[in-house]
Amino acid sequence: MIAPIFLGQDDTTIDGNGRRSLKPMYMTCGNLRVQKRNQKWANTCVGYIPKPNKNHRPSNMSKEQWKRDKRQIFHDAMAEMLAPVRQFSKTGVWMQLRGRDGALRTVLVVPTVVIGSYDQPEAAAVVGKLDAYRMMHMMCTM
């Protein structure tokens, strides 16, 4: 059985002055019916992407190197969060799931990331360019 995974990300400010922020990555299973996907139990926070503070940039580091380092931090965090999905997408994982008749069956489940949903700033970080929705080369939904 293919288990399509939808990923979503959005910046979250955690103090009133905008000094602290997090980038949570959420996941939901595409096998859920549309009416159930928006419920709290259907979305899972799989991790947070660190957001380097521009005030902590070393003085001897160029702007271009700082941008490259921030992108590398983003990609490393995504690789770490999605490592189990990558592993099990190759081999699958045996799970006991209920069928339509309610009986438990042992099924080989293969997780696959099928959609990434991003706002404009996050889309620019993912594809590495500003105004990323134009000519986007990846599957995306808004």
C-alpha positions as CSV (number, residue, x, y, z in Angstrom):
1,M,0.0,0.0,0.0
2,I,1.3,3.5,-0.9
3,A,1.1,6.0,1.9
4,P,1.3,9.5,0.4
5,I,2.7,12.1,2.8
6,F,1.8,15.8,2.6
7,L,4.4,18.2,4.1
8,G,3.7,21.8,5.1
9,Q,5.8,24.5,6.7
10,D,5.2,28.0,7.9
11,D,7.1,30.4,10.1
12,T,5.8,30.9,13.6
13,T,6.6,33.8,15.8
14,I,6.7,32.9,19.5
15,D,7.1,36.3,21.1
16,G,5.3,39.6,20.6
17,N,8.4,41.4,19.2
18,G,9.3,39.0,16.5
19,R,12.6,38.1,18.0
20,R,12.0,34.4,18.4
21,S,10.7,32.3,15.6
22,L,10.4,28.7,14.7
23,K,9.8,26.9,11.4
24,P,7.7,23.8,12.2
25,M,7.4,21.1,9.6
26,Y,4.0,19.4,9.6
27,M,3.0,16.1,8.0
28,T,-0.3,14.5,7.2
29,C,-1.2,11.2,5.5
30,G,-2.8,11.6,2.1
31,N,-4.9,8.4,2.6
32,L,-7.1,10.3,5.1
33,R,-10.3,11.7,3.7
34,V,-10.3,15.4,3.0
35,Q,-12.8,16.1,5.9
36,K,-10.4,14.4,8.4
37,R,-7.1,16.0,7.2
38,N,-7.9,19.4,8.8
39,Q,-8.5,17.9,12.3
40,K,-5.7,18.3,14.9
41,W,-5.0,14.6,15.3
42,A,-4.4,14.3,11.5
43,N,-1.4,16.7,11.4
44,T,1.9,15.8,13.1
45,C,4.8,18.1,13.8
46,V,7.8,16.2,12.6
47,G,10.4,18.8,13.7
48,Y,11.6,22.3,13.6
49,I,14.0,23.9,11.2
50,P,16.5,26.2,12.9
51,K,16.5,29.8,11.8
52,P,19.9,31.4,12.3
53,N,19.9,34.9,13.8
54,K,21.4,37.5,11.5
55,N,22.8,39.3,14.5
56,H,25.0,36.3,15.2
57,R,26.7,36.3,11.8
58,P,30.5,36.3,12.2
59,S,32.0,39.7,11.2
60,N,34.5,38.1,8.8
61,M,31.8,36.1,6.9
62,S,30.5,37.5,3.6
63,K,26.8,37.9,2.9
64,E,27.0,35.2,0.2
65,Q,28.7,32.7,2.6
66,W,26.0,33.5,5.2
67,K,23.3,32.7,2.7
68,R,25.0,29.5,1.7
69,D,25.3,28.5,5.4
70,K,21.7,29.2,6.1
71,R,20.6,27.1,3.1
72,Q,22.9,24.3,4.3
73,I,21.3,24.4,7.8
74,F,17.9,24.2,6.2
75,H,18.8,21.3,3.9
76,D,20.5,19.4,6.8
77,A,17.5,19.8,9.0
78,M,15.1,18.6,6.2
79,A,17.4,15.6,5.5
80,E,17.4,14.6,9.2
81,M,13.6,14.9,9.5
82,L,12.9,13.0,6.3
83,A,15.5,10.3,6.9
84,P,13.0,7.7,8.2
85,V,10.7,8.4,5.2
86,R,13.6,7.9,2.8
87,Q,14.6,4.7,4.5
88,F,11.1,3.1,4.6
89,S,10.3,4.3,1.1
90,K,13.0,1.9,-0.1
91,T,12.0,-1.1,1.9
92,G,8.5,-0.4,3.2
93,V,7.3,-1.2,6.7
94,W,4.9,-3.9,7.8
95,M,1.9,-2.5,9.7
96,Q,-1.4,-3.8,11.0
97,L,-4.2,-1.7,9.5
98,R,-8.0,-2.0,9.6
99,G,-9.7,-2.7,6.3
100,R,-13.1,-1.3,5.3
101,D,-14.7,-4.2,7.0
102,G,-12.9,-3.4,10.3
103,A,-10.7,-6.5,10.3
104,L,-7.0,-6.1,11.0
105,R,-4.7,-7.0,8.2
106,T,-0.9,-7.0,8.0
107,V,0.1,-4.7,5.0
108,L,3.4,-3.6,3.6
109,V,3.2,0.3,3.7
110,V,5.5,2.3,1.5
111,P,5.6,6.0,2.6
112,T,6.1,8.6,-0.2
113,V,6.3,12.4,0.0
114,V,4.0,13.6,-2.7
115,I,3.2,17.3,-1.9
116,G,5.1,20.1,-0.3
117,S,2.9,23.1,0.7
118,Y,4.7,26.3,1.3
119,D,4.1,30.0,1.7
120,Q,6.2,32.4,-0.4
121,P,9.2,32.9,2.0
122,E,9.4,29.1,2.6
123,A,9.1,28.3,-1.1
124,A,12.0,30.6,-1.8
125,A,14.1,28.7,0.8
126,V,13.2,25.3,-0.6
127,V,13.9,26.1,-4.3
128,G,16.7,28.6,-3.6
129,K,15.3,31.6,-5.4
130,L,13.0,34.6,-4.9
131,D,9.5,34.6,-6.4
132,A,9.7,30.8,-6.4
133,Y,6.2,30.1,-7.7
134,R,7.0,31.2,-11.2
135,M,8.2,28.2,-13.2
136,M,8.4,26.0,-10.0
137,H,10.0,22.7,-10.9
138,M,8.4,20.7,-8.0
139,M,4.9,19.5,-7.1
140,C,3.2,22.1,-4.9
141,T,-0.2,23.0,-3.6
142,M,-1.4,26.1,-1.9
